[in-house]
Amino acid sequence: MDRTTRTLPVEELARQHGFCDRVKLRWADRLNRQPRACVMTYGCQQNEADSELIRGMLIDMGCTLTEDENEADLVLLNTCAIREHAEMRVFGNIGALSHAKRRNPDLIIALCGCMAQQQSIVDKVKKSYPYVSLVFGTHALYRFPELLCGVLEGKKRVYDIEGDEAGVILEGLAPVRKEGTKAWLSIMYGCNNFCSYCIVPYVRGRERSRTPEAVIAEFKQLIAQGYQDITLLGQNVNSYGNDLGETCDFAELLERINAVPGEFRVRFMTSHPKDCTKRLLDVMARCDKVCKAIHLPVQSGSDRILQAMNRRYTAAQYLALVDYARAVMPEVVFTSDIIVGFPGETEEDFEQTLALIEKVRFLSLFTFLYSPRGGTVAATLPDPVPEEEKKRWFDRLLAAQNRISREENEALIGQSVRVLVDGKSDDARFPLTSRTEGFRLVLLEGDEALIGRYVEVEITQASTWSLFGKVK
């Protein structure tokens, strides 16, 4: 079997369960009660999914879960390294936890995730935050029980950022998900693209796909547990199965999932435009349970900048994909990511990005100021864009997208749409929250007995960020 598709051996899984039992006995005996654990998650949906696995391990180790770090015996920060701002937030919170550590010397503070996979970050933690007891990277996630056991059995500080360079497929772990209608389902890990600005391949490893059988089995479990809006996760879901030979590609996986009995919606993220094929779009159009919504990060509207980013498509190719998708799925909506202020970007490059968003008319954008990531190609590029210029472009982009979002939402006033009611809001006039197939937020009048049901609603009002409606 290809080394990038290895599944965690059952013997190793059993070994980690043994450490769970040891932790359960020692920790509860030391505290004379059940230990309490708080998991703080930063970054993307994949980190959210990883935190669900971590919470499952903590339950197996006899912990109760809390969202209040002040009452916790363990605070674990599952971190993101994509942008500098995320790292600054993490270090700020680690600093704040020093007060809790002084109040409770037995408090265990742990750091994991993408930041923890970088030697420079680990060196900084060792030097500046000596009260952090445990640091482990993304490849060592499955060894969390063993590493925590080491801390509890007397090791002052435990570090594991080496793990398995290729990574493994984590089967056999039971995630603890939040109750509700929505769930994440990881179908693959890692990335092979090496975009020049992105650190993900270095901290997440190369692409590794779960088998279609494993994905579908977990999907059926989610349906049986009552989840109705399920998002398939991967750094680039469009390349799912490339490491599995001829077994199953992403389009076929969607077809198999669509055939699962039950009333549900399935969506996915993230897609790389270079791997988004007409065949995939045709399958989406045919599959009635697959949401007609695509998060397709474009990053820039300038071919020159796209080339410098190593994105391997042009703006024209991106627009052709959008046009084809709308030809086969007139109702499809697009969301995207854009980086502002990439090294060497000019006013002309930025204007091309503005022109592209006017053509596509994204439902929403995730916009980011470029920040260099150590170890990436882009971090070595000349001609950094001045911060003032970045912020000016960012504000212009945000204003343009907010206008487009508002106009797209206002176009639905008076129309009937199908939504899944998924929770309660803080608005007394519209006490329910719901989502359309395109993931638009719709605030509703109605009783909370509607939560978990699909209903037809008439859109009565619209804003930049949400719609308002009444059940028909």
URSUL-V316615 format. One record per backbone hydrogen bond with DSSP energy under -1.0 kcal/mol. NH is the residue of the N-H (numbers start at 1). CO is the residue of the C=O. If there is no record, write none. Layout:
{{NH;CO} {NH;CO}}
This chain:
{{5;2} {8;169} {13;9} {14;10} {15;11} {16;12} {17;13} {18;14} {19;15} {20;16} {21;17} {22;18} {23;19} {24;20} {25;21} {26;22} {27;23} {28;24} {29;25} {30;26} {31;27} {32;28} {37;64} {38;74} {40;76} {42;78} {48;44} {49;45} {50;46} {51;47} {52;48} {53;49} {54;50} {55;51} {56;52} {57;53} {58;54} {59;55} {60;56} {61;57} {62;59} {63;58} {64;35} {66;37} {71;68} {73;36} {74;36} {75;108} {76;38} {77;110} {78;40} {79;112} {87;83} {88;84} {89;85} {90;86} {91;87} {92;88} {93;89} {94;90} {95;91} {96;92} {97;93} {98;95} {99;96} {101;97} {102;98} {103;99} {104;100} {107;104} {108;73} {110;75} {111;134} {112;77} {114;79} {117;114} {118;115} {122;118} {123;119} {124;120} {125;121} {126;122} {127;123} {128;124} {129;125} {132;129} {133;109} {134;109} {135;158} {136;111} {137;160} {140;137} {141;138} {143;140} {144;141} {147;143} {148;144} {149;145} {150;146} {151;147} {152;148} {153;149} {154;151} {155;150} {158;133} {160;135} {169;6} {171;169} {176;52} {183;229} {185;231} {187;233} {188;233} {189;208} {191;205} {196;309} {198;195} {202;199} {203;199} {204;200} {208;189} {210;187} {215;211} {216;212} {217;213} {218;214} {219;215} {220;216} {221;217} {222;218} {223;219} {224;220} {225;221} {226;223} {227;222} {228;181} {229;181} {230;265} {231;183} {232;267} {233;185} {234;269} {237;270} {239;236} {240;237} {242;239} {244;241} {247;244} {253;249} {254;250} {255;251} {256;252} {257;253} {258;254} {259;255} {260;257} {265;228} {266;289} {267;230} {269;232} {271;295} {275;272} {276;273} {281;277} {282;278} {283;279} {284;280} {285;281} {286;282} {287;283} {291;266} {293;291} {294;333} {296;335} {299;337} {300;298} {306;302} {307;303} {308;304} {309;305} {310;307} {311;306} {318;314} {319;315} {320;316} {321;317} {322;318} {323;319} {324;320} {325;321} {326;322} {327;323} {328;324} {329;325} {332;329} {333;292} {335;294} {336;364} {338;366} {339;299} {340;368} {344;383} {345;342} {350;346} {351;347} {352;348} {353;349} {354;350} {355;351} {356;352} {357;353} {358;354} {359;355} {360;356} {361;357} {363;334} {366;336} {368;338} {370;340} {376;373} {378;196} {380;377} {381;378} {390;386} {391;387} {392;388} {393;389} {394;390} {395;391} {396;392} {397;393} {398;394} {399;395} {400;396} {401;397} {402;398} {403;399} {404;400} {405;401} {406;402} {407;403} {408;404} {409;405} {410;406} {411;407} {412;409} {413;410} {414;459} {415;412} {417;457} {419;455} {420;435} {421;453} {422;433} {423;433} {425;431} {432;444} {433;423} {434;442} {435;420} {436;440} {439;436} {442;434} {443;467} {444;432} {445;469} {450;447} {451;448} {452;421} {453;450} {455;419} {457;417} {458;470} {459;415} {460;468} {461;468} {463;466} {467;441} {468;461} {469;443} {470;458} {472;456}}
